Amino acid sequence: RRTSSRVRNLENKEKAKDLRELPQDWDEHDENPRKRKQAPAQYQDPSEYLDLVPPLDMADFLETLAARQKQQMQRDSWAEGKADWKAFAIKKWGALVKKSECEDWEAFVCSRCSIPPDAEGYELLQSRYCDDVWKLLMACLLMSRVSSAPVKDKVLGEFFETYPTPSHLSVADDDDVLAIVHPLGLFDTRIRGMREVTNRFLTMPKFMIGLKPPLKVYGVGQFGYESYMIFCCGDGRNFTPEDKNLRAYTSWLKQQPAGG
């Protein structure tokens, strides 16, 4: 049955109510649907991460972050030298972490340890996932450009119920993932971003992301990286984000007593 242009325009306007403009840094422009292959994730060769050298301007930050992550793990009752780090990684993130060519499983685990903000009382959606780096990054990839809170809540709830760990997502078919994220739009962009972040999360000996090569990951732009810095690196007091909602959050955070 043919649909009039007036009806189509009304339908498009209705769909637009649930969308907002992407952050200006969003650098993945492929919004055209293409025929999707039903194939599990293609694993990146883990060996390519063994000699990865971060940008020089991130070296000090990454060194400090690594030390803080190790301290955080110790506070969480994982005493140095007494934990079975590989078993812990498998239990938390699934069996596919074994594909990592990792010699130091303590560093593997600690680099994925989240350092949440040290104050409570101002909730953004990211706050719900601040204790899990992978879930935080997935949430940012899924929530971008969606303004409807009920839509975000429904999709994120169903997504993490179906794929509670990165290993679960890695073996899922694209069409199964699409069935859940369909209300959000930008299917190809979101799914590719989730695949690439998940692959790095499962295979990098030390997990790192950034905005410059070689730490830049498809789909994680300024908004996702700033969210990661604030909610998983404990760095919200030390910089001013570009995103207005994150900027309001960090302004509030800086007014709270440290450790509150």
Backbone as CSV, one residue per row, in Angstrom:
resi,resn,N_x,N_y,N_z,CA_x,CA_y,CA_z,C_x,C_y,C_z
1,ARG,0.833,-1.199,0.000,0.000,0.000,0.000,0.863,1.243,0.000
2,ARG,0.543,2.190,-0.832,1.329,3.420,-0.919,0.955,4.357,0.228
3,THR,1.978,5.056,0.722,1.775,6.000,1.826,1.985,7.412,1.318
4,SER,1.070,8.302,1.661,1.181,9.673,1.172,2.378,10.360,1.786
5,SER,2.865,11.406,1.097,4.017,12.154,1.617,3.679,12.840,2.922
6,ARG,2.408,13.236,3.084,1.992,13.900,4.331,2.104,12.931,5.505
7,VAL,1.661,11.674,5.311,1.749,10.683,6.372,3.201,10.367,6.690
8,ARG,4.022,10.244,5.625,5.437,9.956,5.850,6.107,11.070,6.641
9,ASN,5.778,12.319,6.322,6.367,13.447,7.045,5.965,13.427,8.522
10,LEU,4.694,13.085,8.776,4.239,13.018,10.163,4.967,11.914,10.921
11,GLU,5.153,10.768,10.233,5.874,9.664,10.867,7.302,10.056,11.183
12,ASN,7.949,10.764,10.245,9.332,11.187,10.469,9.438,12.165,11.626
13,LYS,8.461,13.091,11.718,8.475,14.050,12.818,8.290,13.348,14.154
14,GLU,7.420,12.315,14.158,7.178,11.580,15.395,8.440,10.862,15.858
15,LYS,9.151,10.248,14.890,10.401,9.575,15.243,11.432,10.569,15.754
16,ALA,11.425,11.773,15.208,12.436,12.772,15.574,12.306,13.230,17.015
17,LYS,11.101,13.034,17.613,10.909,13.461,18.994,11.843,12.717,19.945
18,ASP,12.223,11.498,19.569,13.067,10.696,20.444,14.549,10.863,20.150
19,LEU,14.894,11.789,19.230,16.286,11.931,18.841,16.795,13.321,19.143
20,ARG,18.069,13.429,19.402,18.713,14.727,19.555,20.000,14.691,18.762
21,GLU,20.600,15.824,18.560,21.838,15.866,17.787,22.943,15.162,18.551
22,LEU,23.791,14.505,17.797,24.952,13.861,18.404,25.910,14.907,18.940
23,PRO,26.721,14.530,19.916,27.813,15.436,20.298,28.636,15.803,19.069
24,GLN,29.209,16.989,19.053,29.900,17.470,17.864,31.069,16.587,17.456
25,ASP,31.604,15.826,18.411,32.775,15.020,18.094,32.421,13.694,17.440
26,TRP,31.130,13.352,17.374,30.741,12.047,16.827,31.303,11.909,15.427
27,ASP,32.184,10.928,15.241,32.920,10.872,13.988,32.575,9.648,13.164
28,GLU,31.468,8.982,13.486,31.064,7.827,12.720,29.764,8.185,11.998
29,HIS,29.823,8.434,10.681,28.712,9.038,9.965,27.867,8.052,9.180
30,ASP,28.140,6.804,9.258,27.413,5.842,8.439,26.050,5.548,9.045
31,GLU,25.015,6.225,8.571,23.681,6.010,9.081,22.821,5.243,8.075
32,ASN,23.369,4.876,6.945,22.582,4.188,5.934,22.511,2.708,6.230
33,PRO,21.286,2.156,6.330,21.188,0.719,6.589,21.753,-0.076,5.439
34,ARG,22.485,-1.132,5.753,23.021,-2.018,4.738,22.630,-3.441,5.093
35,LYS,22.724,-4.332,4.155,22.436,-5.729,4.440,23.442,-6.232,5.464
36,ARG,22.925,-6.795,6.542,23.754,-7.164,7.670,24.052,-8.646,7.641
37,LYS,25.277,-9.021,7.835,25.636,-10.431,7.881,25.444,-10.961,9.296
38,GLN,24.876,-12.158,9.394,24.716,-12.792,10.687,26.001,-13.521,11.027
39,ALA,26.883,-12.852,11.716,28.174,-13.469,12.027,28.629,-13.038,13.402
40,PRO,29.133,-13.960,14.190,29.700,-13.575,15.483,30.884,-12.632,15.294
41,ALA,31.327,-12.064,16.387,32.397,-11.067,16.326,33.654,-11.638,15.677
42,GLN,34.329,-10.793,14.921,35.629,-11.163,14.373,36.691,-10.732,15.374
43,TYR,37.409,-11.672,15.926,38.366,-11.345,16.972,39.617,-10.718,16.376
44,GLN,40.004,-9.625,16.961,41.258,-8.982,16.592,42.406,-9.849,17.086
45,ASP,43.480,-9.862,16.370,44.654,-10.619,16.805,45.186,-9.972,18.087
46,PRO,45.118,-10.665,19.232,45.559,-10.055,20.491,47.011,-9.606,20.470
47,SER,47.835,-10.225,19.628,49.259,-9.892,19.630,49.506,-8.449,19.208
48,GLU,48.563,-7.851,18.476,48.797,-6.476,18.023,48.768,-5.473,19.169
49,TYR,48.233,-5.888,20.321,48.186,-4.995,21.468,49.412,-5.116,22.367
50,LEU,50.257,-6.115,22.130,51.367,-6.373,23.048,52.373,-5.242,23.070
51,ASP,52.624,-4.637,21.922,53.628,-3.570,21.838,52.993,-2.204,21.615
52,LEU,51.733,-2.078,21.993,51.031,-0.816,21.788,51.640,0.276,22.660
53,VAL,51.945,1.407,22.042,52.545,2.537,22.754,51.541,3.684,22.789
54,PRO,51.055,4.057,23.973,50.083,5.149,24.073,50.696,6.482,23.651
55,PRO,49.878,7.443,23.268,50.386,8.782,22.966,51.168,9.344,24.147
56,LEU,52.222,10.089,23.856,53.082,10.609,24.921,52.322,11.478,25.914
57,ASP,51.323,12.232,25.413,50.615,13.138,26.317,49.658,12.399,27.250
58,MET,49.546,11.073,27.092,48.708,10.290,28.001,49.532,9.455,28.977
59,ALA,50.838,9.439,28.815,51.686,8.541,29.592,51.548,8.770,31.094
60,ASP,51.636,10.010,31.542,51.557,10.294,32.978,50.186,9.926,33.535
61,PHE,49.137,10.276,32.791,47.790,9.952,33.248,47.600,8.445,33.386
62,LEU,48.045,7.688,32.380,47.865,6.238,32.414,48.660,5.591,33.547
63,GLU,49.840,6.129,33.826,50.645,5.603,34.937,49.945,5.846,36.266
64,THR,49.416,7.054,36.430,48.694,7.383,37.666,47.422,6.557,37.792
65,LEU,46.705,6.408,36.674,45.473,5.632,36.688,45.749,4.178,37.072
66,ALA,46.799,3.599,36.523,47.132,2.206,36.830,47.382,2.014,38.324
67,ALA,48.088,2.962,38.930,48.361,2.873,40.366,47.069,2.991,41.174
68,ARG,46.179,3.884,40.757,44.911,4.068,41.469,44.005,2.855,41.296
69,GLN,44.023,2.254,40.108,43.204,1.061,39.877,43.672,-0.091,40.748
70,LYS,44.976,-0.228,40.902,45.518,-1.297,41.748,45.101,-1.081,43.197
71,GLN,45.152,0.167,43.649,44.714,0.480,45.005,43.225,0.189,45.178
72,GLN,42.447,0.511,44.159,41.006,0.267,44.220,40.712,-1.228,44.353
73,MET,41.418,-2.046,43.588,41.227,-3.491,43.678,41.602,-4.021,45.056
74,GLN,42.637,-3.469,45.647,43.053,-3.900,46.984,41.998,-3.508,48.023
75,ARG,41.388,-2.342,47.842,40.314,-1.929,48.742,39.097,-2.824,48.588
76,ASP,38.954,-3.417,47.390,37.822,-4.308,47.134,38.130,-5.745,47.536
77,SER,39.066,-5.916,48.434,39.386,-7.201,49.069,40.188,-8.154,48.194
78,TRP,40.772,-7.655,47.094,41.614,-8.528,46.273,43.069,-8.244,46.604
79,ALA,43.549,-8.879,47.666,44.899,-8.621,48.161,45.939,-9.041,47.125
80,GLU,46.950,-8.201,46.971,48.000,-8.454,45.983,48.689,-9.797,46.254
81,GLY,48.840,-10.580,45.201,49.559,-11.832,45.310,48.737,-12.993,45.834
82,LYS,47.493,-12.753,46.227,46.677,-13.817,46.803,45.476,-14.167,45.939
83,ALA,45.190,-13.380,44.938,44.026,-13.622,44.102,44.405,-14.427,42.870
84,ASP,43.480,-15.247,42.428,43.635,-15.921,41.151,43.057,-14.978,40.103
85,TRP,43.917,-14.118,39.582,43.449,-13.025,38.730,42.796,-13.522,37.445
86,LYS,43.330,-14.565,36.859,42.744,-15.083,35.623,41.353,-15.656,35.888
87,ALA,41.204,-16.390,36.969,39.897,-16.938,37.316,38.898,-15.822,37.594
88,PHE,39.385,-14.760,38.256,38.517,-13.611,38.520,38.055,-12.983,37.211
89,ALA,38.975,-12.813,36.256,38.630,-12.201,34.970,37.593,-13.037,34.225
90,ILE,37.778,-14.347,34.230,36.838,-15.229,33.537,35.460,-15.171,34.190
91,LYS,35.430,-15.160,35.507,34.154,-15.108,36.220,33.417,-13.799,35.949
92,LYS,34.154,-12.691,35.894,33.521,-11.383,35.748,33.160,-11.045,34.304
93,TRP,34.030,-11.403,33.345,33.823,-10.966,31.962,33.598,-12.101,30.967
94,GLY,33.617,-13.340,31.446,33.309,-14.461,30.582,34.534,-15.184,30.062
95,ALA,34.300,-16.363,29.518,35.393,-17.261,29.141,36.257,-16.722,28.014
96,LEU,35.753,-15.790,27.213,36.516,-15.337,26.053,37.712,-14.463,26.416
97,VAL,37.838,-14.060,27.673,39.045,-13.316,28.062,40.276,-14.206,27.918
98,LYS,40.080,-15.510,27.876,41.223,-16.419,27.724,41.914,-16.262,26.380
99,LYS,41.256,-15.584,25.420,41.883,-15.347,24.128,42.982,-14.295,24.206
100,SER,43.006,-13.544,25.295,44.042,-12.526,25.451,45.409,-13.181,25.635
101,GLU,46.399,-12.650,24.925,47.777,-13.132,25.107,48.385,-12.375,26.284
102,CYS,47.923,-12.736,27.439,48.248,-11.982,28.649,49.204,-12.760,29.527
103,GLU,50.250,-12.107,29.973,51.204,-12.719,30.893,51.018,-12.213,32.316
104,ASP,50.363,-11.073,32.463,50.160,-10.481,33.777,48.658,-10.286,33.985
105,TRP,48.015,-11.288,34.586,46.561,-11.231,34.745,46.140,-10.235,35.815
106,GLU,47.025,-9.940,36.738,46.701,-8.882,37.698,46.567,-7.542,36.980
107,ALA,47.496,-7.239,36.073,47.415,-5.999,35.301,46.184,-6.010,34.391
108,PHE,45.860,-7.181,33.831,44.663,-7.313,32.998,43.424,-6.895,33.783
109,VAL,43.285,-7.435,34.989,42.108,-7.144,35.811,42.110,-5.696,36.288
110,CYS,43.240,-5.248,36.819,43.295,-3.900,37.395,43.027,-2.816,36.347
111,SER,43.471,-3.039,35.117,43.259,-2.028,34.078,41.797,-1.914,33.677
112,ARG,40.985,-2.879,34.094,39.543,-2.853,33.827,38.745,-2.515,35.083
113,CYS,39.465,-2.188,36.156,38.834,-1.822,37.419,38.287,-0.398,37.326
114,SER,37.049,-0.214,37.750,36.445,1.118,37.713,36.699,1.873,39.011
115,ILE,36.946,3.175,38.876,37.061,4.069,40.027,35.898,5.056,39.936
116,PRO,34.775,4.759,40.567,33.592,5.612,40.456,33.802,6.972,41.106
117,PRO,32.956,7.942,40.802,33.036,9.244,41.480,32.920,9.080,42.992
118,ASP,33.549,9.994,43.714,33.602,9.859,45.173,32.495,10.639,45.871
119,ALA,31.402,10.893,45.177,30.258,11.569,45.789,28.982,11.049,45.140
120,GLU,27.906,11.016,45.905,26.619,10.566,45.403,25.576,11.655,45.604
121,GLY,24.505,11.583,44.809,23.429,12.560,44.969,23.040,13.275,43.699
122,TYR,23.749,13.027,42.615,23.444,13.648,41.323,23.532,12.521,40.299
123,GLU,22.379,12.043,39.868,22.387,10.844,39.027,22.211,11.167,37.550
124,LEU,23.173,10.725,36.778,23.020,10.624,35.329,22.900,9.137,35.007
125,LEU,22.478,8.841,33.793,22.345,7.440,33.412,23.662,6.696,33.601
126,GLN,24.787,7.376,33.319,26.096,6.730,33.456,26.366,6.276,34.888
127,SER,25.723,6.954,35.865,25.951,6.602,37.269,25.557,5.164,37.562
128,ARG,24.600,4.636,36.821,24.119,3.274,37.074,25.164,2.232,36.698
129,TYR,26.101,2.618,35.832,27.068,1.653,35.316,28.499,2.022,35.685
130,CYS,28.650,2.889,36.695,29.981,3.405,37.004,30.886,2.365,37.660
131,ASP,30.322,1.225,38.055,31.162,0.187,38.666,31.589,-0.873,37.666
132,ASP,31.292,-0.657,36.375,31.623,-1.657,35.355,32.031,-0.925,34.078
133,VAL,33.319,-0.953,33.757,33.840,-0.193,32.613,33.171,-0.610,31.305
134,TRP,33.061,-1.910,31.066,32.461,-2.372,29.810,31.008,-1.915,29.685
135,LYS,30.234,-2.050,30.758,28.834,-1.633,30.701,28.704,-0.128,30.514
136,LEU,29.586,0.630,31.135,29.553,2.091,30.963,29.777,2.461,29.512
137,LEU,30.753,1.850,28.876,31.045,2.167,27.472,29.913,1.705,26.557
138,MET,29.323,0.541,26.841,28.176,0.078,26.064,26.997,1.044,26.217
139,ALA,26.752,1.489,27.436,25.648,2.420,27.682,25.841,3.717,26.906
140,CYS,27.070,4.227,26.862,27.336,5.461,26.123,27.116,5.269,24.632
141,LEU,27.538,4.126,24.094,27.320,3.843,22.679,25.835,3.739,22.357
142,LEU,25.056,3.221,23.282,23.633,3.011,23.027,22.795,4.262,23.286
143,MET,23.195,5.100,24.213,22.359,6.240,24.585,22.590,7.467,23.709
144,SER,23.686,7.517,22.965,23.970,8.681,22.137,22.851,8.917,21.137
145,ARG,22.414,10.133,21.053,21.394,10.604,20.128,19.982,10.150,20.485
146,VAL,19.782,9.621,21.657,18.442,9.226,22.092,18.075,10.059,23.313
147,SER,17.009,10.833,23.211,16.632,11.710,24.316,15.520,11.124,25.171
148,SER,14.788,10.146,24.668,13.671,9.570,25.402,14.181,8.668,26.525
149,ALA,13.961,9.081,27.764,14.423,8.284,28.904,13.773,6.901,28.951
150,PRO,12.455,6.782,28.718,11.855,5.434,28.735,12.461,4.504,27.690
151,VAL,12.769,5.027,26.499,13.370,4.206,25.455,14.751,3.736,25.886
152,LYS,15.564,4.643,26.411,16.902,4.272,26.864,16.838,3.236,27.984
153,ASP,15.964,3.464,28.956,15.868,2.547,30.081,15.459,1.156,29.619
154,LYS,14.478,1.096,28.740,13.975,-0.200,28.273,15.051,-0.952,27.501
155,VAL,15.707,-0.258,26.564,16.700,-0.918,25.724,17.915,-1.345,26.544
156,LEU,18.423,-0.464,27.396,19.595,-0.814,28.195,19.301,-1.976,29.146
157,GLY,18.108,-1.958,29.747,17.739,-3.045,30.637,17.698,-4.378,29.912
158,GLU,17.091,-4.398,28.736,17.000,-5.634,27.968,18.364,-6.053,27.435
159,PHE,19.172,-5.071,27.019,20.490,-5.378,26.475,21.364,-6.071,27.519
160,PHE,21.456,-5.506,28.716,22.342,-6.082,29.727,21.762,-7.347,30.356
161,GLU,20.458,-7.521,30.296,19.877,-8.783,30.740,20.251,-9.903,29.765
162,THR,20.284,-9.572,28.458,20.623,-10.565,27.435,22.129,-10.777,27.331
163,TYR,22.894,-9.697,27.465,24.354,-9.758,27.321,25.013,-9.199,28.580
164,PRO,25.047,-9.985,29.662,25.590,-9.463,30.926,27.101,-9.291,30.938
165,THR,27.807,-9.932,30.008,29.258,-9.797,29.952,29.694,-9.566,28.512
166,PRO,30.914,-9.061,28.304,31.411,-8.898,26.936,31.508,-10.225,26.189
167,SER,31.750,-11.315,26.877,31.804,-12.615,26.209,30.450,-12.987,25.622
168,HIS,29.366,-12.691,26.335,28.034,-12.965,25.812,27.782,-12.187,24.517
169,LEU,28.181,-10.919,24.505,27.942,-10.108,23.309,28.787,-10.588,22.142
170,SER,30.000,-11.026,22.417,30.916,-11.391,21.346,30.419,-12.560,20.504
171,VAL,29.659,-13.462,21.092,29.197,-14.632,20.345,27.773,-14.465,19.834
172,ALA,27.195,-13.262,20.017,25.833,-13.014,19.557,25.825,-12.626,18.082
173,ASP,24.798,-13.023,17.364,24.617,-12.595,15.984,24.150,-11.151,15.942
174,ASP,24.561,-10.439,14.895,24.161,-9.039,14.751,22.646,-8.878,14.746
175,ASP,21.940,-9.785,14.089,20.491,-9.653,14.009,19.824,-9.793,15.378
176,ASP,20.413,-10.607,16.253,19.870,-10.738,17.605,20.100,-9.452,18.401
177,VAL,21.273,-8.851,18.226,21.555,-7.573,18.887,20.634,-6.491,18.329
178,LEU,20.454,-6.503,17.018,19.604,-5.509,16.364,18.178,-5.555,16.884
179,ALA,17.680,-6.745,17.165,16.313,-6.877,17.664,16.110,-6.100,18.964
180,ILE,17.187,-5.960,19.736,17.095,-5.235,21.002,17.322,-3.736,20.813
181,VAL,18.320,-3.362,20.024,18.698,-1.943,19.911,17.935,-1.221,18.811
182,HIS,17.052,-1.914,18.117,16.335,-1.324,16.984,15.665,0.013,17.301
183,PRO,15.036,0.201,18.480,14.375,1.484,18.761,15.321,2.677,18.786
184,LEU,16.638,2.450,18.862,17.595,3.546,19.014,18.065,4.126,17.688
185,GLY,17.902,3.393,16.579,18.420,3.854,15.295,19.934,3.713,15.204
186,LEU,20.507,4.181,14.090,21.954,4.124,13.862,22.500,2.720,14.121
187,PHE,21.817,1.716,13.560,22.114,0.332,13.920,23.556,-0.058,13.609
188,ASP,23.987,0.176,12.375,25.316,-0.266,11.967,26.403,0.408,12.791
189,THR,26.235,1.705,13.020,27.232,2.448,13.789,27.325,1.927,15.213
190,ARG,26.197,1.727,15.846,26.195,1.264,17.237,26.786,-0.144,17.338
191,ILE,26.328,-1.038,16.463,26.787,-2.422,16.558,28.281,-2.517,16.280
192,ARG,28.761,-1.784,15.279,30.204,-1.827,15.006,30.995,-1.282,16.197
193,GLY,30.531,-0.186,16.779,31.219,0.372,17.940,31.237,-0.599,19.103
194,MET,30.095,-1.251,19.372,30.041,-2.210,20.470,30.969,-3.391,20.226
195,ARG,31.040,-3.848,18.971,31.928,-4.961,18.636,33.396,-4.582,18.890
196,GLU,33.778,-3.398,18.445,35.191,-3.021,18.531,35.619,-2.760,19.980
197,VAL,34.752,-2.089,20.754,35.081,-1.872,22.170,35.161,-3.208,22.901
198,THR,34.201,-4.089,22.634,34.157,-5.381,23.304,35.371,-6.229,22.960
199,ASN,35.776,-6.194,21.699,36.945,-6.959,21.293,38.200,-6.479,22.029
200,ARG,38.376,-5.175,22.111,39.530,-4.639,22.843,39.455,-5.004,24.320
201,PHE,38.251,-4.909,24.864,38.087,-5.181,26.293,38.468,-6.619,26.616
202,LEU,38.145,-7.542,25.727,38.418,-8.951,25.974,39.873,-9.345,25.711
203,THR,40.555,-8.608,24.852,41.855,-9.099,24.387,43.061,-8.260,24.781
204,MET,42.914,-6.967,25.059,44.075,-6.156,25.399,44.683,-6.592,26.730
205,PRO,45.974,-6.831,26.809,46.602,-7.170,28.093,46.342,-6.107,29.160
206,LYS,46.407,-4.836,28.759,46.006,-3.733,29.629,45.000,-2.886,28.854
207,PHE,43.797,-2.772,29.384,42.752,-2.044,28.668,42.985,-0.550,28.749
208,MET,43.008,0.108,27.591,43.175,1.553,27.507,42.348,2.062,26.343
209,ILE,41.753,3.226,26.507,41.107,3.913,25.388,41.504,5.374,25.438
210,GLY,41.333,6.050,24.327,41.665,7.469,24.233,41.009,8.067,23.011
211,LEU,41.387,9.278,22.703,40.828,9.975,21.545,41.817,10.057,20.389
212,LYS,43.037,9.526,20.605,44.052,9.546,19.557,44.523,8.123,19.283
213,PRO,44.934,7.844,18.043,45.528,6.532,17.748,46.781,6.331,18.606
214,PRO,47.057,5.130,19.030,46.357,3.876,18.709,45.279,3.505,19.711
215,LEU,44.913,4.420,20.608,43.912,4.112,21.625,42.496,4.481,21.212
216,LYS,42.362,5.169,20.077,41.031,5.548,19.599,40.275,4.314,19.148
217,VAL,39.014,4.203,19.606,38.160,3.085,19.237,36.936,3.626,18.509
218,TYR,36.563,2.967,17.444,35.398,3.377,16.656,34.177,3.542,17.565
219,GLY,33.487,4.673,17.416,32.253,4.909,18.149,32.426,5.606,19.477
220,VAL,33.641,5.602,20.044,33.878,6.274,21.321,34.537,7.615,21.034
221,GLY,33.729,8.644,21.040,34.239,9.992,20.811,34.343,10.752,22.120
222,GLN,34.248,12.072,22.036,34.443,12.920,23.206,33.464,12.583,24.333
223,PHE,32.200,12.393,23.978,31.177,12.120,24.990,31.460,10.806,25.724
224,GLY,31.718,9.743,24.976,31.983,8.458,25.597,33.256,8.463,26.412
225,TYR,34.303,9.122,25.881,35.577,9.165,26.599,35.469,10.005,27.867
226,GLU,34.793,11.142,27.789,34.613,11.967,28.977,33.792,11.226,30.038
227,SER,32.782,10.496,29.608,31.990,9.704,30.562,32.865,8.656,31.237
228,TYR,33.718,8.007,30.461,34.648,7.012,31.008,35.585,7.661,32.027
229,MET,36.127,8.823,31.692,37.049,9.518,32.599,36.374,9.888,33.920
230,ILE,35.118,10.338,33.831,34.409,10.797,35.023,33.932,9.640,35.873
231,PHE,33.286,8.645,35.236,32.582,7.620,35.986,33.383,6.343,36.217
232,CYS,34.492,6.167,35.509,35.283,4.942,35.686,36.743,5.206,36.025
233,CYS,37.177,6.463,35.931,38.580,6.789,36.247,38.699,7.730,37.432
234,GLY,37.571,8.120,38.010,37.606,9.013,39.161,38.221,10.363,38.862
235,ASP,38.069,10.838,37.611,38.778,12.049,37.187,37.861,13.253,37.005
236,GLY,36.626,13.137,37.489,35.645,14.197,37.243,35.953,15.532,37.887
237,ARG,36.826,15.553,38.883,37.178,16.815,39.545,38.311,17.548,38.835
238,ASN,38.907,16.907,37.830,40.159,17.426,37.279,40.057,18.036,35.888
239,PHE,38.882,18.043,35.297,38.755,18.668,33.975,37.322,19.131,33.757
240,THR,37.125,19.929,32.712,35.806,20.436,32.362,35.361,19.802,31.050
241,PRO,34.329,18.960,31.070,33.889,18.270,29.851,33.269,19.228,28.841
242,GLU,33.205,18.798,27.598,32.547,19.570,26.555,31.035,19.369,26.575
243,ASP,30.587,18.167,26.877,29.156,17.879,26.908,28.493,18.643,28.046
244,LYS,27.359,19.298,27.773,26.747,20.179,28.774,26.240,19.417,29.992
245,ASN,25.698,18.214,29.804,25.211,17.442,30.946,26.365,16.951,31.806
246,LEU,27.443,16.523,31.167,28.619,16.114,31.930,29.268,17.309,32.617
247,ARG,29.242,18.461,31.937,29.810,19.672,32.537,29.031,20.066,33.787
248,ALA,27.700,19.972,33.737,26.886,20.276,34.917,27.182,19.298,36.042
249,TYR,27.378,18.042,35.679,27.681,17.029,36.700,29.023,17.313,37.371
250,THR,30.057,17.592,36.590,31.373,17.836,37.193,31.390,19.136,37.993
251,SER,30.593,20.127,37.578,30.491,21.363,38.373,29.917,21.049,39.745
252,TRP,28.888,20.193,39.766,28.319,19.764,41.045,29.343,18.958,41.840
253,LEU,30.035,18.048,41.190,30.987,17.160,41.856,32.092,17.946,42.543
254,LYS,32.572,18.993,41.878,33.676,19.784,42.422,33.254,20.559,43.671
255,GLN,31.956,20.726,43.881,31.462,21.429,45.060,31.253,20.495,46.247
256,GLN,31.364,19.179,46.009,31.151,18.206,47.077,32.465,17.912,47.788
257,PRO,32.413,17.609,49.069,33.634,17.250,49.785,34.210,15.951,49.224
258,ALA,35.498,15.908,49.046,36.148,14.701,48.500,35.887,13.514,49.410
259,GLY,35.550,12.411,48.801,35.272,11.210,49.582,33.881,11.172,50.169
260,GLY,33.048,12.181,49.777,31.689,12.210,50.311,30.761,11.354,49.552
